[in-house]
Amino acid sequence: MTRKLYYEDAYIRTFEARVLELRRVDGKSAVVLDQTAFYPTGGGQPNDRGEINGIPVTDVVKQEDEAILHVFDCEVSPARFGAPVTGKLDWQRRFDHMQHHTGQHILSAAFEEVAGARTVGFHLGVESVTIDLDKPHIKDADCEAAEEIANRVVFHNLPVRAWFPGDEELAEITLRKEPAVEGRLRVVRIEGFDAAACGGTHVCRTGEIGQIKVLKLERRGDKTRVEFRCGRRALHDYRQKNYAVNTLTAMLTVGAWELDAAVERLQEELKAARSAFNRAHGALLHYEGEAMLREAVRRGAVRVVRRVFTGDDGYDAGDLNKLAAQLAAAGDVVVLLGLAGAKAQLVLTRSEDLPHNVASALKRGLAVIDGRGGGRPGYAAGGGVSASPAQVEAALCAAEQALFEA
Ligand SMILES: [Zn+2]
């Protein structure tokens, strides 16, 4: 059985040990030591990392037989482990875990005190740190109050003790949460504030946690997920957000407290500008249609309107359809419109009273640009392929020829 140095002193960063056993786990080399400061994944806390005799330890896991495996990513020969070996923790990672784990105890106790909400889940990851509360609605004011309490506990720099009490001593301690594990209980007590059963690693005074900051509340069914940060990660988060706010206030030339109103104003302006543009664009389209009709080419009793748009003129496929409908409504008109570009479009239509079949004419046009589409005798459209204005013009000419060759 390995002596758990992390339970005796969470601040041990380097230690000497003897290798008891070499094992294989998922095809990787691993060692069991006679004592270790490496914390194995468990109780919501991720494993430590670091190195043993200079070889990176990428994972630490506790097996069913209670053996703590220090896992290496590379193949390791037994010769590398002449007794004794030296273990060295990635201290920044471990200390971050200690800050967040202790911070979690405090925040959980604070939410219970303020909102009567009990913590039913804890996740400590690289990207995200969360607790889940057993209530669906947590008021913003309650969240702020919990945050205030939590930070006051930090400012008071209270002692934190983690130990295995005997049965008599344990009976005297009121635990915040019923322990989920069997066997000997480890208690983590924040003096005068909270006591909970926990197997993780913690700081020894609350001041070391630094800031405890709730980032957001998210409702999850009948629970609430609280995203929070402690210590250096809270600082990083603040730095990032401060940068974002400073950038935005400079761009919008407003104070930070006016940002939401400024963005709302911009959104309203954009909405008004869009609707003004749509009105003007619609009017322009209408006049364009009238001009095209005046310039239509007569073929017997029929007027033919043929036009290629390049895409640079600000018209899209939707505009082509509107134009086509307007032109056809004028009576005795055959309409052949094209849009060049990465997704070229052909739109063919005619006035209702005319006999021409634009669907079969479209096929001839699409054959020129190798596009796809179809329609009815009175309206057909297609394209979808890249085509230059000249290619689209050639396609429309072929379609027109098909319409009038009968
Ligand atoms: Zn803990």
Boltz pocket constraint, residues with backbone or C-beta under 6 A from the ligand:
constraints:
  - pocket:
      binder: B
      contacts: [[A, 101], [A, 102], [A, 105], [A, 188], [A, 198], [A, 199], [A, 200], [A, 201], [A, 202]]
      max_distance: 6.0
